[in-house]
């Protein structure tokens, strides 16, 4: 399974719409559109899982194409980078 990053999505995009778009290149195993945790509003990007060869064909064909007036950024997803920080929780000043 290969995960594809899809960016610059119109905020009105639905999982069904993205699945239909990518299914032209093979079986779509999952679509995950990312929403803001606090507001629930779409963040304009998501991830699609497909078989490796089909995923590469979809990336080549769809990167730079327009959807809803926006030029899509489609590439192989990379792992999340470690972010510094995080709540120390029990730190107290004396």
SULJO-V743002 format. One record per residue. RES is the residue in three letters. PSI is psi in degrees with one decimal (none if undefined). Layout:
res=(RES;RES)
psi=(PSI;PSI)
This chain:
res=(UNK;UNK;UNK;UNK;UNK;UNK;UNK;UNK;UNK;UNK;UNK;UNK;UNK;UNK;UNK;UNK;UNK;UNK;UNK;UNK;UNK;UNK;UNK;UNK;UNK;UNK;UNK;UNK;UNK;UNK;UNK;UNK;UNK;UNK;UNK;UNK;UNK;UNK;UNK;UNK;UNK;UNK;UNK;UNK;UNK;UNK;UNK;UNK;UNK;UNK;UNK;UNK;UNK;UNK;UNK;UNK;UNK;UNK;UNK;UNK;UNK;UNK;UNK;UNK;UNK;UNK;UNK;UNK;UNK;UNK;UNK;UNK;UNK;UNK;UNK;UNK;UNK;UNK;UNK;UNK;UNK;UNK;UNK;UNK;UNK;UNK;UNK;UNK;UNK;UNK;UNK;UNK;UNK;UNK)
psi=(138.2;138.3;131.4;132.2;133.3;112.1;168.0;34.2;144.9;143.4;-15.8;-1.2;143.6;161.6;-39.7;-41.8;-42.4;-39.5;-44.3;-41.9;-46.0;-23.2;-12.5;-17.2;-1.6;-168.9;127.3;118.1;-33.7;154.8;130.3;103.1;131.6;132.9;154.7;132.7;-38.0;-42.3;-21.4;1.4;147.4;144.7;-2.4;16.9;166.9;-172.3;142.8;135.8;129.0;169.4;148.5;-50.7;-40.1;-37.3;-43.9;-38.6;-41.2;-42.5;-49.3;-41.0;-33.9;-19.8;123.9;-6.9;161.3;141.3;119.8;34.0;6.3;141.5;115.2;143.1;115.9;120.9;174.6;130.7;142.1;156.6;156.5;139.1;145.1;132.2;134.2;162.4;-153.0;149.8;131.0;-16.5;-69.5;18.4;128.9;136.2;141.7;none)
